[in-house]
């Protein structure tokens, strides 16, 4: 227990101020959108916390989000992807977390919903994917 408290205290002390976080809300034409915040966690690690919002009348499952770190020239220098756990309910949200190994030259981040399935009716699924 004491070890966990010491680790938590160390992580809080080493964490950057909240003003360094970046929040973006790109939109998806399929009724799914993603909002996220990035936080540096050490020299080469970036933690990405966010949520997928579903404004469609159907629940979405097997949602995959992808993030890319871009340098000053807009070139991709890091990338990662993750599944959103569970189902994103109709007119609801679901959280996600991604751990990104950063190159150190990231100036901004770009995130998109890479793939998903809408649950339509009793067991019928409609697949979707976003184009870059």
Secondary structure, 3 states (H helix, E strand, C coil): CHHHHHHHHHHHHHCCCHHHCEEEEEECCCCEEEEEEEEECCCCEEEEEEEEEECCCCEEEEEEEEEEEECCCCCEEEEEEEECCCCECCCCEEEEEEEEECCCCCCEEEEEEEEEEEEECCCEEEEEECCC
